[in-house]
Amino acid sequence: MRTLLKYLILLTVFVLCACARKNENTEEQRLAHVRALIKRVGFQQLPYTYDLAESNIEAKYTVDMNSMDTLFFDSGSFGGVLPDTTKYFAFLYYQPGDSLYPFLTTIDKKGNLIDTKIIGIGACRGLLIDIDSCVDKVSINNDLEIELLYKMRGTTETNDSIPKIIAICNQIMGTGKITIDGRIVIYKSERMNCD
């Protein structure tokens, strides 16, 4: 019985050590993949400005759905990596909607996903019949602070018993930042009338 107990203890220790080593390799592989991805897409110069109206998107690499890219990104095209920080990497990339909209994903220095957020407001289509103009701008400054502006003018139909076409102007403003631990925090105002 003692021999069986010793055997089971040794087997358990061996399995635990093997599992720990397997996880360590996975972490090393993730970090190596993140570093290779950084080399491929390069760094994004700050301050950064996204302007939907100007279509100033410069995609350097598209997410490879058959690679470790899918551990961190659903889809999209990369713009670059924000300048290196001490605790995380911040990837700027674009995902398609009715246009390409900017996202940020942060990954810690061990290759673990921290956070992902859309940083554009991206509501230019909305419930409008006709759009006269739409502004959707995002800025990231050198301190990794984020500023958002959305302003849309157009016409829509009322929900009255006898619908009418009316002109509207909506605006949303926002601020945000990437915290020291890599969390992406965005604060947006409520939709306001801008007339």
ZAMI-895941 format. One record per atom (N, C-alpha, C): residue number from 1; x, y, z. Coordinates in steps of 0.02 Angstrom, whole numbers, plus 50000, padded with zeros to 5 digits. Each point is the difference from the previous one (the first is absolute). Layout:
N
+-----+-------+-------+-------+
! num !    px !    py !    pz !
+-----+-------+-------+-------+
! NUM !     X !     Y !     Z !
...
+-----+-------+-------+-------+
This chain:
195
+-----+-------+-------+-------+
! num !    px !    py !    pz !
+-----+-------+-------+-------+
!   1 ! 50041 ! 49940 ! 50000 !
!   1 ! 49959 ! 50060 ! 50000 !
!   1 ! 50043 ! 50063 ! 50000 !
!   2 ! 50056 ! 49999 ! 50040 !
!   2 ! 50045 ! 50058 ! 50002 !
!   2 ! 50033 ! 50012 ! 49932 !
!   3 ! 50016 ! 49947 ! 49966 !
!   3 ! 50031 ! 50006 ! 49934 !
!   3 ! 49951 ! 50032 ! 49951 !
!   4 ! 49938 ! 49979 ! 50003 !
!   4 ! 49949 ! 50030 ! 49957 !
!   4 ! 49990 ! 50074 ! 50015 !
!   5 ! 49999 ! 50017 ! 50064 !
!   5 ! 49993 ! 50070 ! 50020 !
!   5 ! 50059 ! 50042 ! 49976 !
!   6 ! 50061 ! 49974 ! 50008 !
!   6 ! 50059 ! 50036 ! 49975 !
!   6 ! 49997 ! 50009 ! 49924 !
!   7 ! 49978 ! 49948 ! 49966 !
!   7 ! 49994 ! 50003 ! 49928 !
!   7 ! 49949 ! 50054 ! 49979 !
!   8 ! 49943 ! 50002 ! 50033 !
!   8 ! 49949 ! 50050 ! 49984 !
!   8 ! 50024 ! 50071 ! 50015 !
!   9 ! 50037 ! 50009 ! 50054 !
!   9 ! 50027 ! 50067 ! 50016 !
!   9 ! 50051 ! 50021 ! 49947 !
!  10 ! 50045 ! 49955 ! 49981 !
!  10 ! 50049 ! 50016 ! 49948 !
!  10 ! 49966 ! 50015 ! 49933 !
!  11 ! 49949 ! 49962 ! 49983 !
!  11 ! 49964 ! 50011 ! 49939 !
!  11 ! 49965 ! 50068 ! 50001 !
!  12 ! 49969 ! 50017 ! 50056 !
!  12 ! 49967 ! 50065 ! 50007 !
!  12 ! 50049 ! 50057 ! 49993 !
!  13 ! 50058 ! 49996 ! 50032 !
!  13 ! 50051 ! 50051 ! 49995 !
!  13 ! 50025 ! 50007 ! 49928 !
!  14 ! 50010 ! 49944 ! 49967 !
!  14 ! 50023 ! 50000 ! 49930 !
!  14 ! 49948 ! 50035 ! 49955 !
!  15 ! 49936 ! 49983 ! 50009 !
!  15 ! 49947 ! 50029 ! 49958 !
!  15 ! 49995 ! 50075 ! 50014 !
!  16 ! 50004 ! 50022 ! 50063 !
!  16 ! 49997 ! 50071 ! 50016 !
!  16 ! 50059 ! 50038 ! 49970 !
!  17 ! 50060 ! 49971 ! 50003 !
!  17 ! 50059 ! 50032 ! 49970 !
!  17 ! 49993 ! 50005 ! 49925 !
!  18 ! 49974 ! 49947 ! 49968 !
!  18 ! 49991 ! 50001 ! 49928 !
!  18 ! 49949 ! 50052 ! 49979 !
!  19 ! 49945 ! 50006 ! 50038 !
!  19 ! 49949 ! 50051 ! 49984 !
!  19 ! 50028 ! 50070 ! 50009 !
!  20 ! 50038 ! 50011 ! 50053 !
!  20 ! 50030 ! 50066 ! 50011 !
!  20 ! 50048 ! 50017 ! 49943 !
!  21 ! 50038 ! 49953 ! 49977 !
!  21 ! 50047 ! 50012 ! 49945 !
!  21 ! 49963 ! 50014 ! 49935 !
!  22 ! 49945 ! 49964 ! 49989 !
!  22 ! 49960 ! 50011 ! 49940 !
!  22 ! 49972 ! 50071 ! 50000 !
!  23 ! 49973 ! 50023 ! 50056 !
!  23 ! 49973 ! 50069 ! 50005 !
!  23 ! 50056 ! 50051 ! 49990 !
!  24 ! 50059 ! 49986 ! 50026 !
!  24 ! 50057 ! 50045 ! 49992 !
!  24 ! 50018 ! 50007 ! 49927 !
!  25 ! 50001 ! 49944 ! 49963 !
!  25 ! 50014 ! 50003 ! 49929 !
!  25 ! 49947 ! 50040 ! 49963 !
!  26 ! 49937 ! 49991 ! 50018 !
!  26 ! 49946 ! 50037 ! 49968 !
!  26 ! 50008 ! 50074 ! 50011 !
!  27 ! 50018 ! 50020 ! 50061 !
!  27 ! 50011 ! 50071 ! 50015 !
!  27 ! 50059 ! 50026 ! 49959 !
!  28 ! 50053 ! 49962 ! 49996 !
!  28 ! 50058 ! 50020 ! 49960 !
!  28 ! 49982 ! 50005 ! 49926 !
!  29 ! 49959 ! 49954 ! 49976 !
!  29 ! 49979 ! 50002 ! 49930 !
!  29 ! 49956 ! 50061 ! 49986 !
!  30 ! 49953 ! 50015 ! 50047 !
!  30 ! 49958 ! 50059 ! 49990 !
!  30 ! 50041 ! 50063 ! 49998 !
!  31 ! 50047 ! 50007 ! 50047 !
!  31 ! 50042 ! 50059 ! 50002 !
!  31 ! 50043 ! 50006 ! 49937 !
!  32 ! 50027 ! 49944 ! 49977 !
!  32 ! 50040 ! 50001 ! 49938 !
!  32 ! 49957 ! 50021 ! 49941 !
!  33 ! 49937 ! 49977 ! 49998 !
!  33 ! 49955 ! 50019 ! 49946 !
!  33 ! 49985 ! 50075 ! 50004 !
!  34 ! 49987 ! 50026 ! 50060 !
!  34 ! 49986 ! 50072 ! 50008 !
!  34 ! 50060 ! 50041 ! 49977 !
!  35 ! 50059 ! 49980 ! 50018 !
!  35 ! 50060 ! 50037 ! 49980 !
!  35 ! 50010 ! 49998 ! 49923 !
!  36 ! 49987 ! 49942 ! 49970 !
!  36 ! 50005 ! 49994 ! 49927 !
!  36 ! 49947 ! 50045 ! 49966 !
!  37 ! 49941 ! 50003 ! 50029 !
!  37 ! 49947 ! 50042 ! 49973 !
!  37 ! 50019 ! 50074 ! 50005 !
!  38 ! 50032 ! 50020 ! 50055 !
!  38 ! 50023 ! 50069 ! 50008 !
!  38 ! 50051 ! 50017 ! 49945 !
!  39 ! 50046 ! 49954 ! 49987 !
!  39 ! 50049 ! 50012 ! 49947 !
!  39 ! 49966 ! 50007 ! 49932 !
!  40 ! 49948 ! 49960 ! 49989 !
!  40 ! 49966 ! 50001 ! 49936 !
!  40 ! 49960 ! 50065 ! 49989 !
!  41 ! 49965 ! 50024 ! 50052 !
!  41 ! 49956 ! 50059 ! 49990 !
!  41 ! 50034 ! 50066 ! 50018 !
!  42 ! 50053 ! 49999 ! 50040 !
!  42 ! 50035 ! 50061 ! 50018 !
!  42 ! 49963 ! 50043 ! 50051 !
!  43 ! 50030 ! 50056 ! 50016 !
!  43 ! 49972 ! 50045 ! 50050 !
!  43 ! 49960 ! 50055 ! 49968 !
!  44 ! 49947 ! 50021 ! 50034 !
!  44 ! 49957 ! 50055 ! 49978 !
!  44 ! 50027 ! 50065 ! 50029 !
!  45 ! 50014 ! 50047 ! 49958 !
!  45 ! 50025 ! 50064 ! 50024 !
!  45 ! 49943 ! 50038 ! 50034 !
!  46 ! 50014 ! 50030 ! 50057 !
!  46 ! 49952 ! 50041 ! 50036 !
!  46 ! 50019 ! 50073 ! 49992 !
!  47 ! 49954 ! 50046 ! 50001 !
!  47 ! 49928 ! 49989 ! 50009 !
!  47 ! 49970 ! 49967 ! 49938 !
!  48 ! 49947 ! 49962 ! 50012 !
!  48 ! 49965 ! 49962 ! 49948 !
!  48 ! 49931 ! 50031 ! 49991 !
!  49 ! 49977 ! 50005 ! 49938 !
!  49 ! 49933 ! 50024 ! 49987 !
!  49 ! 49966 ! 49955 ! 49949 !
!  50 ! 49940 ! 49979 ! 50017 !
!  50 ! 49957 ! 49962 ! 49955 !
!  50 ! 49943 ! 50047 ! 49981 !
!  51 ! 49987 ! 50006 ! 49935 !
!  51 ! 49945 ! 50042 ! 49976 !
!  51 ! 49963 ! 49960 ! 49947 !
!  52 ! 49939 ! 49979 ! 50017 !
!  52 ! 49960 ! 49959 ! 49955 !
!  52 ! 49992 ! 50034 ! 49932 !
!  53 ! 49989 ! 50066 ! 49999 !
!  53 ! 49988 ! 50036 ! 49938 !
!  53 ! 50061 ! 50001 ! 49954 !
!  54 ! 50059 ! 49998 ! 50029 !
!  54 ! 50061 ! 50004 ! 49959 !
!  54 ! 50027 ! 49932 ! 49979 !
!  55 ! 49972 ! 49946 ! 50029 !
!  55 ! 50023 ! 49932 ! 49984 !
!  55 ! 50076 ! 49995 ! 50003 !
!  56 ! 50029 ! 50022 ! 50055 !
!  56 ! 50073 ! 50002 ! 50007 !
!  56 ! 50028 ! 49936 ! 50031 !
!  57 ! 49972 ! 49944 ! 49984 !
!  57 ! 50021 ! 49936 ! 50029 !
!  57 ! 50056 ! 49970 ! 49959 !
!  58 ! 50054 ! 49983 ! 50035 !
!  58 ! 50056 ! 49967 ! 49967 !
!  58 ! 50009 ! 49931 ! 50033 !
!  59 ! 49972 ! 49950 ! 49969 !
!  59 ! 50004 ! 49932 ! 50027 !
!  59 ! 50066 ! 49968 ! 49978 !
!  60 ! 50036 ! 49972 ! 50049 !
!  60 ! 50066 ! 49970 ! 49987 !
!  60 ! 49999 ! 49924 ! 49998 !
!  61 ! 49947 ! 49970 ! 50028 !
!  61 ! 49998 ! 49927 ! 50005 !
!  61 ! 49928 ! 49982 ! 50019 !
!  62 ! 49974 ! 49946 ! 49972 !
!  62 ! 49933 ! 49977 ! 50016 !
!  62 ! 50005 ! 49939 ! 50046 !
!  63 ! 49955 ! 49996 ! 50049 !
!  63 ! 49999 ! 49944 ! 50047 !
!  63 ! 49999 ! 49935 ! 49961 !
!  64 ! 50047 ! 49956 ! 50016 !
!  64 ! 50005 ! 49934 ! 49969 !
!  64 ! 49957 ! 49952 ! 50042 !
!  65 ! 49944 ! 49979 ! 49971 !
!  65 ! 49952 ! 49958 ! 50037 !
!  65 ! 50026 ! 49929 ! 50011 !
!  66 ! 50057 ! 49982 ! 49971 !
!  66 ! 50030 ! 49934 ! 50010 !
!  66 ! 50063 ! 50004 ! 50042 !
!  67 ! 50003 ! 50050 ! 50043 !
!  67 ! 50060 ! 50009 ! 50042 !
!  67 ! 49980 ! 50017 ! 50072 !
!  68 ! 50050 ! 50013 ! 50040 !
!  68 ! 49988 ! 50020 ! 50069 !
!  68 ! 49970 ! 50070 ! 50005 !
!  69 ! 49995 ! 50036 ! 49944 !
!  69 ! 49966 ! 50065 ! 50000 !
!  69 ! 49931 ! 49995 ! 50032 !
!  70 ! 49966 ! 49944 ! 49988 !
!  70 ! 49931 ! 49992 ! 50024 !
!  70 ! 49995 ! 49993 ! 50075 !
!  71 ! 50057 ! 49992 ! 50035 !
!  71 ! 49998 ! 50002 ! 50073 !
!  71 ! 49984 ! 50070 ! 50026 !
!  72 ! 50014 ! 50051 ! 49960 !
!  72 ! 49993 ! 50069 ! 50022 !
!  72 ! 49951 ! 50041 ! 49958 !
!  73 ! 49989 ! 49981 ! 49936 !
!  73 ! 49961 ! 50042 ! 49954 !
!  73 ! 49949 ! 49957 ! 49964 !
!  74 ! 49938 ! 50025 ! 49993 !
!  74 ! 49948 ! 49964 ! 49963 !
!  74 ! 50011 ! 50005 ! 49925 !
!  75 ! 50018 ! 50059 ! 49977 !
!  75 ! 50011 ! 50014 ! 49929 !
!  75 ! 50029 ! 50069 ! 49994 !
!  76 ! 50011 ! 50023 ! 49940 !
!  76 ! 50020 ! 50069 ! 49990 !
!  76 ! 50069 ! 50008 ! 49969 !
!  77 ! 50020 ! 50063 ! 49994 !
!  77 ! 50064 ! 50018 ! 49971 !
!  77 ! 50037 ! 50046 ! 50049 !
!  78 ! 50064 ! 49990 ! 50006 !
!  78 ! 50039 ! 50037 ! 50049 !
!  78 ! 50025 ! 50067 ! 49973 !
!  79 ! 49997 ! 50050 ! 50044 !
!  79 ! 50029 ! 50065 ! 49985 !
!  79 ! 50069 ! 50006 ! 50030 !
!  80 ! 50010 ! 49970 ! 50058 !
!  80 ! 50065 ! 50002 ! 50033 !
!  80 ! 49993 ! 49988 ! 50075 !
!  81 ! 50056 ! 50004 ! 50034 !
!  81 ! 50003 ! 49991 ! 50072 !
!  81 ! 50017 ! 50068 ! 50030 !
!  82 ! 49963 ! 50019 ! 50052 !
!  82 ! 50016 ! 50063 ! 50033 !
!  82 ! 50069 ! 49995 ! 50032 !
!  83 ! 50035 ! 50055 ! 50008 !
!  83 ! 50068 ! 49997 ! 50028 !
!  83 ! 50003 ! 49958 ! 50064 !
!  84 ! 50054 ! 49963 ! 50007 !
!  84 ! 50008 ! 49951 ! 50053 !
!  84 ! 49990 ! 50030 ! 50069 !
!  85 ! 49966 ! 49961 ! 50042 !
!  85 ! 49990 ! 50018 ! 50070 !
!  85 ! 50034 ! 49947 ! 50043 !
!  86 ! 50001 ! 50012 ! 50064 !
!  86 ! 50035 ! 49953 ! 50044 !
!  86 ! 49960 ! 49937 ! 50015 !
!  87 ! 49932 ! 50003 ! 49997 !
!  87 ! 49961 ! 49943 ! 50022 !
!  87 ! 49958 ! 49966 ! 49945 !
!  88 ! 49995 ! 50030 ! 49941 !
!  88 ! 49957 ! 49970 ! 49949 !
!  88 ! 50019 ! 50025 ! 49931 !
!  89 ! 49973 ! 49965 ! 49949 !
!  89 ! 50003 ! 50021 ! 49931 !
!  89 ! 49929 ! 50022 ! 49980 !
!  90 ! 49993 ! 50054 ! 49962 !
!  90 ! 49934 ! 50024 ! 49978 !
!  90 ! 49998 ! 50000 ! 49924 !
!  91 ! 49959 ! 49956 ! 49973 !
!  91 ! 49992 ! 49993 ! 49927 !
!  91 ! 49941 ! 50041 ! 49976 !
!  92 ! 50012 ! 50040 ! 49949 !
!  92 ! 49948 ! 50038 ! 49966 !
!  92 ! 49981 ! 49962 ! 49937 !
!  93 ! 49937 ! 49984 ! 49993 !
!  93 ! 49979 ! 49965 ! 49939 !
!  93 ! 49929 ! 50021 ! 49982 !
!  94 ! 49978 ! 49980 ! 49941 !
!  94 ! 49936 ! 50021 ! 49973 !
!  94 ! 49957 ! 49939 ! 49984 !
!  95 ! 49936 ! 50004 ! 50019 !
!  95 ! 49953 ! 49947 ! 49981 !
!  95 ! 49946 ! 50030 ! 49955 !
!  96 ! 49977 ! 49961 ! 49952 !
!  96 ! 49951 ! 50026 ! 49952 !
!  96 ! 49930 ! 50004 ! 50030 !
!  97 ! 49965 ! 50052 ! 49980 !
!  97 ! 49928 ! 50009 ! 50011 !
!  97 ! 49975 ! 50030 ! 49936 !
!  98 ! 49964 ! 50056 ! 50004 !
!  98 ! 49984 ! 50035 ! 49938 !
!  98 ! 50061 ! 50039 ! 49976 !
!  99 ! 50052 ! 50001 ! 50041 !
!  99 ! 50066 ! 50026 ! 49984 !
!  99 ! 50049 ! 49961 ! 50043 !
! 100 ! 50064 ! 50021 ! 50002 !
! 100 ! 50048 ! 49969 ! 50045 !
! 100 ! 50003 ! 50042 ! 50064 !
! 101 ! 49990 ! 49969 ! 50058 !
! 101 ! 49999 ! 50036 ! 50063 !
! 101 ! 50059 ! 49979 ! 50044 !
! 102 ! 50028 ! 50048 ! 50036 !
! 102 ! 50060 ! 49985 ! 50040 !
! 102 ! 49985 ! 49965 ! 50066 !
! 103 ! 50043 ! 49952 ! 50017 !
! 103 ! 49997 ! 49964 ! 50063 !
! 103 ! 50069 ! 50002 ! 50032 !
! 104 ! 50002 ! 49991 ! 50065 !
! 104 ! 50063 ! 49989 ! 50036 !
! 104 ! 49996 ! 49934 ! 50036 !
! 105 ! 50054 ! 49963 ! 50000 !
! 105 ! 50007 ! 49939 ! 50040 !
! 105 ! 50065 ! 50006 ! 50038 !
! 106 ! 49998 ! 49987 ! 50065 !
! 106 ! 50061 ! 50001 ! 50040 !
! 106 ! 50016 ! 49928 ! 50022 !
! 107 ! 50065 ! 49986 ! 49999 !
! 107 ! 50026 ! 49934 ! 50016 !
! 107 ! 50058 ! 50010 ! 50049 !
! 108 ! 50001 ! 49962 ! 50055 !
! 108 ! 50053 ! 50009 ! 50049 !
! 108 ! 50066 ! 49972 ! 49975 !
! 109 ! 50053 ! 50013 ! 50036 !
! 109 ! 50068 ! 49981 ! 49979 !
! 109 ! 50012 ! 49924 ! 50005 !
! 110 ! 49950 ! 49962 ! 50023 !
! 110 ! 50005 ! 49928 ! 50000 !
! 110 ! 49960 ! 49969 ! 49943 !
! 111 ! 49967 ! 50042 ! 49960 !
! 111 ! 49961 ! 49975 ! 49944 !
! 111 ! 49928 ! 49985 ! 50016 !
! 112 ! 49973 ! 50030 ! 50054 !
! 112 ! 49930 ! 49990 ! 50019 !
! 112 ! 49958 ! 50060 ! 49980 !
! 113 ! 49940 ! 49987 ! 49975 !
! 113 ! 49954 ! 50053 ! 49981 !
! 113 ! 49977 ! 50038 ! 50062 !
! 114 ! 50003 ! 50067 ! 49998 !
! 114 ! 49976 ! 50042 ! 50055 !
! 114 ! 49932 ! 50028 ! 49984 !
! 115 ! 49994 ! 50035 ! 49942 !
! 115 ! 49938 ! 50035 ! 49986 !
! 115 ! 49994 ! 50013 ! 49924 !
! 116 ! 49938 ! 50006 ! 49976 !
! 116 ! 49986 ! 50019 ! 49931 !
! 116 ! 49940 ! 50046 ! 50000 !
! 117 ! 50005 ! 50056 ! 49964 !
! 117 ! 49944 ! 50047 ! 49995 !
! 117 ! 50000 ! 50034 ! 49932 !
! 118 ! 49939 ! 50014 ! 49975 !
! 118 ! 49993 ! 50043 ! 49942 !
! 118 ! 50012 ! 50071 ! 50024 !
! 119 ! 50038 ! 50039 ! 49964 !
! 119 ! 50014 ! 50068 ! 50023 !
! 119 ! 49966 ! 50052 ! 49955 !
! 120 ! 49968 ! 49979 ! 49946 !
! 120 ! 49960 ! 50045 ! 49960 !
! 120 ! 49928 ! 49994 ! 50022 !
! 121 ! 49959 ! 50050 ! 49987 !
! 121 ! 49930 ! 49997 ! 50019 !
! 121 ! 49961 ! 49962 ! 49947 !
! 122 ! 50016 ! 50012 ! 49937 !
! 122 ! 49975 ! 49959 ! 49945 !
! 122 ! 49925 ! 49993 ! 49994 !
! 123 ! 49964 ! 50056 ! 49999 !
! 123 ! 49927 ! 49996 ! 49995 !
! 123 ! 49974 ! 50043 ! 49943 !
! 124 ! 50036 ! 50007 ! 49947 !
! 124 ! 49980 ! 50046 ! 49947 !
! 124 ! 49938 ! 49977 ! 49962 !
! 125 ! 49987 ! 49936 ! 49996 !
! 125 ! 49941 ! 49977 ! 49964 !
! 125 ! 49937 ! 50011 ! 50043 !
! 126 ! 49999 ! 49975 ! 50059 !
! 126 ! 49945 ! 50012 ! 50048 !
! 126 ! 49932 ! 49989 ! 49970 !
! 127 ! 49952 ! 50041 ! 50021 !
! 127 ! 49930 ! 49994 ! 49978 !
! 127 ! 49982 ! 50054 ! 49950 !
! 128 ! 50049 ! 50026 ! 49966 !
! 128 ! 49987 ! 50056 ! 49956 !
! 128 ! 49977 ! 49977 ! 49931 !
! 129 ! 49959 ! 50042 ! 49969 !
! 129 ! 49980 ! 49988 ! 49931 !
! 129 ! 50054 ! 50026 ! 49954 !
! 130 ! 50025 ! 50060 ! 50015 !
! 130 ! 50050 ! 50031 ! 49958 !
! 130 ! 50053 ! 50033 ! 50045 !
! 131 ! 50062 ! 49988 ! 49986 !
! 131 ! 50055 ! 50029 ! 50040 !
! 131 ! 50030 ! 50058 ! 49960 !
! 132 ! 50001 ! 50058 ! 50031 !
! 132 ! 50032 ! 50058 ! 49969 !
! 132 ! 50075 ! 50000 ! 50015 !
! 133 ! 50017 ! 49987 ! 50062 !
! 133 ! 50071 ! 49997 ! 50019 !
! 133 ! 50008 ! 49957 ! 50062 !
! 134 ! 50058 ! 49970 ! 50006 !
! 134 ! 50016 ! 49961 ! 50059 !
! 134 ! 50074 ! 50006 ! 50016 !
! 135 ! 50013 ! 50018 ! 50062 !
! 135 ! 50069 ! 50006 ! 50024 !
! 135 ! 50010 ! 49946 ! 50053 !
! 136 ! 50050 ! 49960 ! 49994 !
! 136 ! 50019 ! 49950 ! 50050 !
! 136 ! 50076 ! 50003 ! 50006 !
! 137 ! 50024 ! 50034 ! 50052 !
! 137 ! 50071 ! 50010 ! 50009 !
! 137 ! 50024 ! 49970 ! 50066 !
! 138 ! 50060 ! 49973 ! 49998 !
! 138 ! 50032 ! 49974 ! 50060 !
! 138 ! 50072 ! 50026 ! 50000 !
! 139 ! 50023 ! 50024 ! 50057 !
! 139 ! 50069 ! 50021 ! 50007 !
! 139 ! 50031 ! 49966 ! 50061 !
! 140 ! 50062 ! 49979 ! 49993 !
! 140 ! 50038 ! 49972 ! 50056 !
! 140 ! 50063 ! 50043 ! 50005 !
! 141 ! 50009 ! 50032 ! 50058 !
! 141 ! 50059 ! 50044 ! 50007 !
! 141 ! 50060 ! 49961 ! 50028 !
! 142 ! 50054 ! 50034 ! 50010 !
! 142 ! 50062 ! 49969 ! 50024 !
! 142 ! 49995 ! 49969 ! 50069 !
! 143 ! 49951 ! 50023 ! 50041 !
! 143 ! 49990 ! 49973 ! 50067 !
! 143 ! 49949 ! 49943 ! 50000 !
! 144 ! 49981 ! 49976 ! 49940 !
! 144 ! 49951 ! 49946 ! 49990 !
! 144 ! 49931 ! 50020 ! 50024 !
! 145 ! 49985 ! 50065 ! 49999 !
! 145 ! 49933 ! 50024 ! 50014 !
! 145 ! 49962 ! 50001 ! 49934 !
! 146 ! 49936 ! 49983 ! 50003 !
! 146 ! 49958 ! 49992 ! 49940 !
! 146 ! 49946 ! 50053 ! 50000 !
! 147 ! 49989 ! 50031 ! 49943 !
! 147 ! 49945 ! 50048 ! 49991 !
! 147 ! 49956 ! 49977 ! 49942 !
! 148 ! 49934 ! 50004 ! 50010 !
! 148 ! 49952 ! 49977 ! 49950 !
! 148 ! 49952 ! 50056 ! 49981 !
! 149 ! 49981 ! 50004 ! 49938 !
! 149 ! 49950 ! 50047 ! 49977 !
! 149 ! 49959 ! 49967 ! 49946 !
! 150 ! 49935 ! 50002 ! 50009 !
! 150 ! 49952 ! 49975 ! 49951 !
! 150 ! 49947 ! 50053 ! 49990 !
! 151 ! 49988 ! 50019 ! 49937 !
! 151 ! 49949 ! 50049 ! 49986 !
! 151 ! 49968 ! 49982 ! 49933 !
! 152 ! 49934 ! 49993 ! 50000 !
! 152 ! 49965 ! 49978 ! 49941 !
! 152 ! 49940 ! 50046 ! 49987 !
! 153 ! 49993 ! 50020 ! 49937 !
! 153 ! 49942 ! 50040 ! 49977 !
! 153 ! 49964 ! 49961 ! 49946 !
! 154 ! 49934 ! 50002 ! 50002 !
! 154 ! 49961 ! 49966 ! 49949 !
! 154 ! 49926 ! 50007 ! 50012 !
! 155 ! 49961 ! 49957 ! 49968 !
! 155 ! 49928 ! 50000 ! 50009 !
! 155 ! 49977 ! 49931 ! 50022 !
! 156 ! 49945 ! 49999 ! 50036 !
! 156 ! 49971 ! 49937 ! 50023 !
! 156 ! 49924 ! 50007 ! 49999 !
! 157 ! 49966 ! 49945 ! 50011 !
! 157 ! 49927 ! 50000 ! 50000 !
! 157 ! 49976 ! 49993 ! 50072 !
! 158 ! 49951 ! 50039 ! 50020 !
! 158 ! 49973 ! 49997 ! 50068 !
! 158 ! 49957 ! 49937 ! 50008 !
! 159 ! 49986 ! 49982 ! 50062 !
! 159 ! 49957 ! 49943 ! 50015 !
! 159 ! 49928 ! 50021 ! 50014 !
! 160 ! 49982 ! 50060 ! 49980 !
! 160 ! 49932 ! 50025 ! 50010 !
! 160 ! 49949 ! 49959 ! 49960 !
! 161 ! 49936 ! 50009 ! 50016 !
! 161 ! 49948 ! 49965 ! 49963 !
! 161 ! 50002 ! 50020 ! 49926 !
! 162 ! 50019 ! 50062 ! 49987 !
! 162 ! 50012 ! 50023 ! 49932 !
! 162 ! 50074 ! 50018 ! 49998 !
! 163 ! 50043 ! 49954 ! 49974 !
! 163 ! 50072 ! 50012 ! 50001 !
! 163 ! 50020 ! 50062 ! 49960 !
! 164 ! 50050 ! 50034 ! 50026 !
! 164 ! 50027 ! 50059 ! 49966 !
! 164 ! 50076 ! 49991 ! 49993 !
! 165 ! 50028 ! 50030 ! 49949 !
! 165 ! 50072 ! 50000 ! 49991 !
! 165 ! 50027 ! 50063 ! 50035 !
! 166 ! 50048 ! 49990 ! 50046 !
! 166 ! 50028 ! 50056 ! 50037 !
! 166 ! 50076 ! 49999 ! 49995 !
! 167 ! 50029 ! 50060 ! 50005 !
! 167 ! 50073 ! 50006 ! 50000 !
! 167 ! 50024 ! 49991 ! 50072 !
! 168 ! 50056 ! 49965 ! 50007 !
! 168 ! 50029 ! 49991 ! 50067 !
! 168 ! 50075 ! 50010 ! 49997 !
! 169 ! 50027 ! 50015 ! 50058 !
! 169 ! 50072 ! 50004 ! 50008 !
! 169 ! 50016 ! 49969 ! 50068 !
! 170 ! 50039 ! 49947 ! 50001 !
! 170 ! 50019 ! 49966 ! 50062 !
! 170 ! 50076 ! 50005 ! 50010 !
! 171 ! 50019 ! 50002 ! 50063 !
! 171 ! 50072 ! 50004 ! 50016 !
! 171 ! 50014 ! 49958 ! 50062 !
! 172 ! 50056 ! 49965 ! 49998 !
! 172 ! 50025 ! 49963 ! 50058 !
! 172 ! 50073 ! 50019 ! 50007 !
! 173 ! 50020 ! 50016 ! 50061 !
! 173 ! 50071 ! 50014 ! 50013 !
! 173 ! 50024 ! 49951 ! 50052 !
! 174 ! 50065 ! 49988 ! 50000 !
! 174 ! 50026 ! 49952 ! 50048 !
! 174 ! 50073 ! 50010 ! 50013 !
! 175 ! 50022 ! 49970 ! 50055 !
! 175 ! 50070 ! 49999 ! 50018 !
! 175 ! 50017 ! 49930 ! 50024 !
! 176 ! 50063 ! 49987 ! 50005 !
! 176 ! 50020 ! 49935 ! 50024 !
! 176 ! 50075 ! 49998 ! 50011 !
! 177 ! 50024 ! 49942 ! 50022 !
! 177 ! 50071 ! 49991 ! 50011 !
! 177 ! 50015 ! 49926 ! 50004 !
! 178 ! 50063 ! 49985 ! 49994 !
! 178 ! 50024 ! 49933 ! 50014 !
! 178 ! 50034 ! 50005 ! 50068 !
! 179 ! 49975 ! 49962 ! 50048 !
! 179 ! 50028 ! 50005 ! 50068 !
! 179 ! 50069 ! 49968 ! 50003 !
! 180 ! 50034 ! 50011 ! 50055 !
! 180 ! 50068 ! 49974 ! 50009 !
! 180 ! 50002 ! 49924 ! 49997 !
! 181 ! 49944 ! 49967 ! 50017 !
! 181 ! 49999 ! 49927 ! 49998 !
! 181 ! 49970 ! 49973 ! 49935 !
! 182 ! 49987 ! 50044 ! 49950 !
! 182 ! 49979 ! 49978 ! 49935 !
! 182 ! 49925 ! 49998 ! 49988 !
! 183 ! 49960 ! 50022 ! 50047 !
! 183 ! 49928 ! 50003 ! 49989 !
! 183 ! 49983 ! 50060 ! 49956 !
! 184 ! 49952 ! 49991 ! 49956 !
! 184 ! 49979 ! 50054 ! 49955 !
! 184 ! 49934 ! 50027 ! 50028 !
! 185 ! 50000 ! 50064 ! 50018 !
! 185 ! 49942 ! 50031 ! 50031 !
! 185 ! 49975 ! 50055 ! 49954 !
! 186 ! 49936 ! 49996 ! 49981 !
! 186 ! 49969 ! 50049 ! 49956 !
! 186 ! 49938 ! 50028 ! 50034 !
! 187 ! 49994 ! 50066 ! 50002 !
! 187 ! 49941 ! 50034 ! 50026 !
! 187 ! 49967 ! 50038 ! 49943 !
! 188 ! 49936 ! 49986 ! 49987 !
! 188 ! 49964 ! 50035 ! 49946 !
! 188 ! 49941 ! 50038 ! 50029 !
! 189 ! 49987 ! 50059 ! 49971 !
! 189 ! 49940 ! 50037 ! 50020 !
! 189 ! 49939 ! 49966 ! 49971 !
! 190 ! 49942 ! 50019 ! 50024 !
! 190 ! 49938 ! 49979 ! 49969 !
! 190 ! 49994 ! 50035 ! 49933 !
! 191 ! 49960 ! 49973 ! 49956 !
! 191 ! 49987 ! 50032 ! 49936 !
! 191 ! 49967 ! 50067 ! 50013 !
! 192 ! 50029 ! 50054 ! 49973 !
! 192 ! 49974 ! 50067 ! 50012 !
! 192 ! 49978 ! 50031 ! 49934 !
! 193 ! 49951 ! 50044 ! 50003 !
! 193 ! 49979 ! 50038 ! 49942 !
! 193 ! 50052 ! 50054 ! 49988 !
! 194 ! 50026 ! 50006 ! 49940 !
! 194 ! 50053 ! 50049 ! 49988 !
! 194 ! 49975 ! 50060 ! 49960 !
! 195 ! 49934 ! 50008 ! 49991 !
! 195 ! 49974 ! 50060 ! 49966 !
! 195 ! 49996 ! 50059 ! 50047 !
+-----+-------+-------+-------+
